[in-house]
Amino acid sequence: MQSSTIPTFPTSLFPPKTLLFSSKTRSFPSKRSLLAQSCHLFRPKMASLSGFIVRSQTGTSSSGEKGFSTLNEYMGKGGIDVGDELVVLYDHIQYACKRIAALVASPFNSSLSKQSNFAGGDSGSGRDAPKPLDIVSNEIILSSLKNSGKVAVMASEEDDAPVWINDDGRFVVVTDPLDGSRNIDASIPTGTIFGIYRRLVELDHLPQEEKATLNSLQSGAKLVAAGYVLYSSATILCTSFGSGTHAFTLDHSTGDFIQTHIDIKIPPRGQIYSVNDARYFDWPEGLRRYIDTVRQGKGRYPKKYSARYICSLVADFHRTLLYGGVAMNPRDHLRLVYEANPLSFLVEQAGGRGSDGKSRILSMQPVKLHQRLPLFLGSLEDIKELESYGDVQQKVNPGYEV
């Protein structure tokens, strides 16, 4: 027999009795009346949470602004109007990333990630050994880009060479399909990174393999757009078209990416550094002095810095973009084409800086597809202070797996 105990709730959750009952008859109101009162009571209002905006679900905010803006609306003629072709391309990228988000959250990916036939060391091209989830994510993105009809070539961390897709495609996409995939079994956030260039039509006369490679080796300064997707407690697509950096959160009830972070501005100074401190004794003298100085509060910013390190590039970068500071890997480990250029584009559009410890990332000319380099991303003043120490690039690499 079920218990007849009636649960109790805070009285603040309910309308006053004068709203619920008639003063004359004390009769219980109709269902329609209660529903109307409840909807009025619980109607969401505009809220601002540390730089990101939550708008009213009723279509307008309390400040009179329009309601939620989806990524497609933001890109379209009612927004910044990036052009129909780029809107179509992003629609297919969104679809691919929703599929990857479902994949990494699946209860079945654990057995997939443990398949032994993908084990091994680095490939001959300098790529990390691919894992099943990386391969599946790569295929999802490639399929979506093919279906868009807008992409000439895709260059991926998971492929030895770029893939020529469509002679009529106007865009070139470079991507790391699933950054941080080694962390999935521990439910640590992962991500997708991508950059978009225009196809270099002046190379169309060259053989297919050659023009695919040269299109993929464009300087980061030529990026048309870039972005990352963070797969975590929320799925967040952060992107820039060269006019600020904005983030959109996936609404699972509608399947839309909703704008939640408007015109992100990274603080000029942070109070967090993100690096693998366990490698401290392999670092060069300049980097050790910088870290020792800022965590004692003796740098140009007279506050003690804290360490925050997830070992997932997208996750560490996302936190740095919102809170400021520096996210770094001082080794020649991260890829210029797929990781450094897109993320540097995003942080610069937010007012920060991407550096290899000496030079601006976006000013570099890639010379090979899987080119590696040290990477420092973050607040403008923090990066400039770090660069002033000179010797911050770690050239001694004992061969760590992570």
C-alpha positions as CSV (number, residue, x, y, z in Angstrom):
1,M,0.0,0.0,0.0
2,Q,1.3,3.4,-1.0
3,S,2.0,5.9,1.7
4,S,-0.6,8.7,2.0
5,T,1.9,11.2,3.3
6,I,1.6,14.5,1.4
7,P,5.0,16.1,0.6
8,T,5.5,19.7,1.8
9,F,7.1,22.5,-0.1
10,P,8.2,26.0,0.8
11,T,5.3,28.3,0.8
12,S,7.2,30.8,-1.3
13,L,6.8,28.5,-4.3
14,F,3.0,29.0,-4.3
15,P,0.8,32.1,-5.0
16,P,-0.8,33.7,-1.9
17,K,-4.1,32.1,-0.7
18,T,-6.0,35.2,-1.9
19,L,-5.0,34.3,-5.4
20,L,-6.0,30.6,-5.1
21,F,-9.3,30.8,-3.3
22,S,-12.4,33.0,-3.6
23,S,-12.9,35.1,-0.4
24,K,-16.7,34.5,-0.6
25,T,-17.0,30.8,-1.5
26,R,-13.5,29.6,-0.7
27,S,-14.0,27.2,-3.6
28,F,-10.9,25.7,-5.3
29,P,-10.0,27.5,-8.5
30,S,-10.2,25.9,-12.0
31,K,-7.3,24.1,-13.5
32,R,-7.0,26.8,-16.1
33,S,-6.9,29.6,-13.5
34,L,-4.2,27.7,-11.5
35,L,-2.1,27.1,-14.7
36,A,-2.3,30.8,-15.6
37,Q,-1.2,31.9,-12.1
38,S,1.6,29.3,-12.1
39,C,2.9,30.4,-15.5
40,H,2.9,34.0,-14.3
41,L,4.7,33.0,-11.1
42,F,7.4,31.0,-12.7
43,R,8.0,33.0,-15.9
44,P,11.8,33.2,-16.4
45,K,13.4,36.6,-16.2
46,M,16.6,38.1,-17.6
47,A,19.6,37.0,-15.7
48,S,23.3,37.8,-16.1
49,L,25.8,35.3,-14.8
50,S,29.4,36.4,-14.9
51,G,29.3,37.6,-18.5
52,F,26.8,35.4,-20.1
53,I,23.2,36.3,-20.7
54,V,20.2,34.1,-20.1
55,R,17.2,35.6,-21.8
56,S,13.5,35.0,-21.2
57,Q,11.9,32.0,-22.7
58,T,8.9,34.0,-23.5
59,G,10.7,35.7,-26.4
60,T,11.7,39.0,-24.9
61,S,14.0,39.9,-22.1
62,S,13.1,42.1,-19.1
63,S,15.2,44.9,-20.6
64,G,13.2,44.8,-23.8
65,E,15.8,42.9,-25.9
66,K,14.7,40.3,-28.4
67,G,14.6,36.8,-27.1
68,F,17.0,33.9,-27.7
69,S,19.2,34.2,-30.7
70,T,20.3,30.9,-32.3
71,L,23.6,30.6,-34.0
72,N,21.9,30.5,-37.4
73,E,20.0,33.7,-36.6
74,Y,23.1,35.4,-35.4
75,M,24.9,34.5,-38.7
76,G,22.0,35.4,-41.0
77,K,20.7,38.6,-42.5
78,G,19.0,39.6,-39.2
79,G,22.4,39.3,-37.5
80,I,25.9,39.9,-38.8
81,D,25.1,38.4,-42.2
82,V,28.2,36.3,-43.0
83,G,26.7,35.1,-46.3
84,D,24.4,32.2,-47.2
85,E,27.3,29.8,-48.0
86,L,29.0,30.2,-44.6
87,V,25.6,29.8,-42.9
88,V,25.1,26.5,-44.7
89,L,28.6,25.3,-43.8
90,Y,28.1,26.1,-40.2
91,D,24.8,24.3,-40.2
92,H,26.6,21.2,-41.2
93,I,29.4,21.7,-38.7
94,Q,26.7,22.1,-36.0
95,Y,25.1,18.8,-37.0
96,A,28.4,17.0,-36.9
97,C,29.2,18.4,-33.4
98,K,25.8,17.4,-32.1
99,R,26.5,13.8,-33.3
100,I,30.0,13.9,-31.6
101,A,28.4,15.3,-28.4
102,A,26.1,12.3,-28.4
103,L,28.9,10.0,-29.1
104,V,31.2,11.1,-26.3
105,A,28.2,10.9,-23.9
106,S,27.2,7.5,-25.0
107,P,27.4,4.6,-22.4
108,F,28.9,2.5,-25.2
109,N,32.0,4.6,-26.0
110,S,34.0,3.0,-23.2
111,S,34.2,-0.4,-25.0
112,L,35.0,1.4,-28.2
113,S,37.9,3.3,-26.8
114,K,39.5,0.2,-25.5
115,Q,39.8,-1.6,-28.8
116,S,43.3,-2.8,-29.1
117,N,43.7,-2.6,-32.8
118,F,44.2,1.1,-32.6
119,A,47.1,0.9,-30.1
120,G,50.6,2.1,-31.0
121,G,52.9,5.1,-31.0
122,D,53.0,8.2,-33.1
123,S,52.5,7.7,-36.8
124,G,55.3,8.4,-39.3
125,S,53.7,11.8,-40.1
126,G,54.2,13.1,-36.6
127,R,50.5,12.6,-35.7
128,D,49.5,11.0,-32.4
129,A,48.3,7.4,-32.7
130,P,44.6,7.6,-33.6
131,K,41.9,6.2,-31.3
132,P,38.6,4.8,-32.3
133,L,36.6,7.8,-31.1
134,D,39.0,10.1,-32.9
135,I,38.4,8.1,-36.1
136,V,34.6,8.1,-35.8
137,S,34.6,11.8,-35.0
138,N,36.8,12.5,-38.0
139,E,34.4,10.5,-40.3
140,I,31.4,12.4,-38.9
141,I,32.9,15.8,-39.7
142,L,34.1,14.7,-43.1
143,S,30.7,13.4,-44.0
144,S,29.0,16.6,-42.9
145,L,31.5,18.8,-44.9
146,K,30.9,16.7,-48.0
147,N,27.1,17.0,-47.6
148,S,27.4,20.8,-47.2
149,G,28.7,21.2,-50.8
150,K,30.6,24.3,-49.6
151,V,34.0,22.8,-48.8
152,A,36.9,22.2,-51.2
153,V,39.3,20.6,-48.9
154,M,39.4,19.3,-45.3
155,A,42.7,18.9,-43.4
156,S,42.4,16.9,-40.1
157,E,44.8,15.9,-37.4
158,E,43.6,12.4,-38.0
159,D,44.6,12.2,-41.6
160,D,48.2,12.1,-43.0
161,A,47.2,14.4,-45.9
162,P,44.3,16.8,-46.7
163,V,41.2,15.4,-48.4
164,W,40.0,17.1,-51.5
165,I,36.2,17.2,-51.4
166,N,34.7,19.4,-54.0
167,D,36.1,21.4,-56.9
168,D,33.3,24.0,-56.5
169,G,33.7,24.4,-52.7
170,R,34.7,27.9,-51.6
171,F,36.1,27.0,-48.2
172,V,38.9,25.1,-46.6
173,V,38.3,23.5,-43.2
174,V,41.1,22.5,-40.8
175,T,40.2,20.5,-37.7
176,D,41.1,18.5,-34.6
177,P,37.9,16.4,-34.5
178,L,38.2,15.3,-30.9
179,D,40.7,17.0,-28.7
180,G,41.3,15.3,-25.4
181,S,39.8,12.0,-26.3
182,R,42.2,10.1,-24.0
183,N,40.2,11.7,-21.1
184,I,36.8,10.4,-22.1
185,D,36.8,7.3,-19.9
186,A,37.2,9.6,-16.9
187,S,34.3,11.9,-18.1
188,I,36.8,14.8,-18.4
189,P,35.7,17.5,-20.9
190,T,36.7,17.1,-24.6
191,G,36.3,19.3,-27.6
192,T,36.4,19.9,-31.4
193,I,38.5,22.6,-32.9
194,F,38.1,24.0,-36.4
195,G,39.3,26.8,-38.6
196,I,37.8,28.0,-41.9
197,Y,39.7,29.7,-44.8
198,R,38.6,30.7,-48.3
199,R,39.9,28.4,-51.1
200,L,42.9,29.9,-52.9
201,V,41.5,30.0,-56.5
202,E,44.9,31.0,-57.8
203,L,46.1,27.4,-57.0
204,D,43.3,25.7,-59.0
205,H,45.6,24.9,-61.9
206,L,47.9,22.7,-59.7
207,P,47.5,19.0,-59.2
208,Q,44.9,18.0,-56.7
209,E,47.2,16.8,-53.9
210,E,49.5,19.9,-54.2
211,K,46.6,22.4,-54.1
212,A,45.0,20.6,-51.2
213,T,48.2,20.9,-49.2
214,L,48.9,24.5,-50.0
215,N,45.3,25.5,-49.3
216,S,45.6,23.9,-45.9
217,L,48.9,25.7,-45.1
218,Q,47.5,29.2,-45.0
219,S,48.6,31.6,-42.3
220,G,46.2,32.0,-39.4
221,A,45.9,35.7,-40.3
222,K,43.8,34.6,-43.3
223,L,41.2,32.8,-41.2
224,V,37.6,33.6,-42.2
225,A,36.2,32.0,-39.1
226,A,37.2,29.6,-36.3
227,G,35.7,27.9,-33.4
228,Y,35.7,25.1,-30.9
229,V,33.0,23.0,-29.3
230,L,33.3,22.0,-25.7
231,Y,31.7,18.7,-24.7
232,S,31.1,19.0,-21.0
233,S,28.2,19.5,-18.6
234,A,26.9,21.7,-21.4
235,T,27.8,21.6,-25.1
236,I,29.1,25.0,-26.0
237,L,30.1,26.2,-29.5
238,C,32.4,29.2,-29.3
239,T,33.2,31.0,-32.6
240,S,34.3,34.2,-34.3
241,F,33.9,35.5,-37.8
242,G,36.4,38.3,-37.2
243,S,34.1,40.6,-35.3
244,G,34.4,39.5,-31.7
245,T,34.1,36.1,-30.0
246,H,30.7,34.7,-29.1
247,A,29.5,31.4,-27.5
248,F,26.4,29.4,-28.1
249,T,25.1,26.7,-25.8
250,L,23.2,23.6,-27.1
251,D,19.5,23.6,-26.1
252,H,18.8,19.8,-26.0
253,S,15.0,20.5,-26.1
254,T,15.2,22.2,-29.5
255,G,18.5,21.1,-30.9
256,D,19.5,24.8,-31.4
257,F,22.8,26.5,-30.3
258,I,21.6,29.5,-28.3
259,Q,23.7,32.6,-27.8
260,T,24.7,32.7,-24.2
261,H,28.1,34.5,-24.2
262,I,27.9,37.8,-26.1
263,D,31.1,39.4,-27.3
264,I,33.4,37.7,-24.9
265,K,36.3,39.9,-23.6
266,I,39.1,38.1,-21.9
267,P,40.3,40.1,-18.9
268,P,43.6,41.9,-19.6
269,R,45.0,40.2,-16.5
270,G,44.0,36.9,-15.0
271,Q,45.0,35.2,-11.8
272,I,45.2,31.6,-13.1
273,Y,47.9,29.7,-15.0
274,S,47.3,26.4,-16.6
275,V,50.2,24.0,-17.3
276,N,51.4,20.6,-16.3
277,D,53.4,21.5,-13.1
278,A,54.8,18.0,-12.8
279,R,57.2,18.9,-15.7
280,Y,58.6,21.8,-13.8
281,F,62.2,20.5,-13.7
282,D,62.2,20.0,-17.4
283,W,61.2,23.6,-18.1
284,P,63.8,26.2,-19.3
285,E,65.0,28.7,-16.7
286,G,62.8,31.5,-18.0
287,L,59.6,29.6,-17.7
288,R,60.5,28.4,-14.1
289,R,61.2,32.0,-13.1
290,Y,58.0,33.3,-14.6
291,I,55.9,30.6,-12.8
292,D,57.7,31.1,-9.5
293,T,57.3,34.8,-9.7
294,V,53.5,35.0,-10.5
295,R,52.5,32.3,-8.0
296,Q,54.3,34.3,-5.2
297,G,52.5,37.5,-6.3
298,K,55.8,39.2,-7.2
299,G,55.1,39.8,-10.9
300,R,53.7,42.9,-12.6
301,Y,50.3,41.9,-11.2
302,P,50.7,41.9,-7.4
303,K,48.5,39.0,-6.7
304,K,49.3,35.3,-6.2
305,Y,48.3,33.2,-9.2
306,S,46.6,29.8,-8.8
307,A,47.1,26.7,-10.9
308,R,44.2,25.1,-12.8
309,Y,45.0,22.3,-15.2
310,I,42.5,19.9,-16.8
311,C,44.9,18.4,-19.5
312,S,42.2,19.0,-22.1
313,L,43.1,21.9,-24.4
314,V,39.6,23.0,-25.2
315,A,38.5,22.9,-21.6
316,D,41.6,24.8,-20.3
317,F,41.3,27.4,-23.1
318,H,37.6,27.9,-22.4
319,R,38.2,28.6,-18.8
320,T,41.1,31.0,-19.6
321,L,38.9,32.8,-22.2
322,L,36.3,33.5,-19.6
323,Y,38.4,34.2,-16.5
324,G,41.7,35.3,-17.9
325,G,45.3,34.2,-17.2
326,V,47.4,31.8,-19.3
327,A,46.9,28.3,-20.7
328,M,50.1,26.8,-22.0
329,N,52.0,23.9,-23.2
330,P,55.7,24.9,-23.4
331,R,56.7,21.8,-25.4
332,D,56.7,21.4,-29.2
333,H,53.5,19.4,-28.9
334,L,50.5,21.3,-30.2
335,R,49.7,21.7,-33.9
336,L,49.9,25.1,-35.6
337,V,47.4,24.3,-38.3
338,Y,44.6,22.6,-36.3
339,E,44.9,23.9,-32.7
340,A,47.2,27.0,-32.4
341,N,45.8,29.1,-35.3
342,P,42.0,28.6,-34.6
343,L,42.4,29.2,-30.8
344,S,44.7,32.2,-31.3
345,F,42.2,33.7,-33.7
346,L,39.5,33.3,-31.0
347,V,41.5,34.7,-28.2
348,E,42.7,37.7,-30.2
349,Q,39.1,38.5,-31.2
350,A,38.4,38.5,-27.5
351,G,41.3,40.9,-26.8
352,G,43.9,38.4,-25.8
353,R,47.0,36.9,-27.5
354,G,48.3,33.6,-28.8
355,S,52.1,33.1,-28.8
356,D,54.7,30.4,-29.1
357,G,56.6,32.2,-26.3
358,K,58.4,34.5,-28.7
359,S,56.1,35.4,-31.6
360,R,52.5,36.0,-32.4
361,I,50.9,32.7,-33.6
362,L,48.8,34.3,-36.4
363,S,51.8,35.8,-38.0
364,M,53.5,32.4,-38.6
365,Q,53.5,30.7,-42.0
366,P,52.9,26.9,-41.6
367,V,55.5,24.8,-43.5
368,K,54.0,21.4,-43.0
369,L,50.6,20.0,-42.2
370,H,51.3,18.5,-38.7
371,Q,53.7,21.1,-37.6
372,R,54.1,21.3,-33.8
373,L,55.1,24.2,-31.6
374,P,54.8,25.5,-28.0
375,L,51.6,27.3,-27.3
376,F,50.7,30.1,-24.9
377,L,47.1,31.5,-24.9
378,G,45.5,34.0,-22.7
379,S,45.3,37.6,-21.4
380,L,47.2,40.2,-23.3
381,E,49.2,41.5,-20.3
382,D,49.9,38.1,-18.9
383,I,51.3,36.8,-22.3
384,K,53.4,39.9,-22.8
385,E,54.9,39.5,-19.3
386,L,55.6,35.8,-19.9
387,E,57.3,36.6,-23.3
388,S,59.5,39.1,-21.5
389,Y,61.3,36.2,-19.6
390,G,62.7,35.1,-23.0
391,D,63.6,31.5,-22.3
392,V,60.1,29.9,-22.0
393,Q,60.1,27.2,-24.8
394,Q,60.8,23.7,-23.5
395,K,63.2,22.1,-26.0
396,V,64.1,19.0,-23.8
397,N,61.4,16.4,-24.2
398,P,61.9,13.2,-22.3
399,G,59.1,11.6,-24.4
400,Y,56.0,12.0,-22.2
401,E,52.8,10.3,-23.4
402,V,50.7,13.2,-22.2
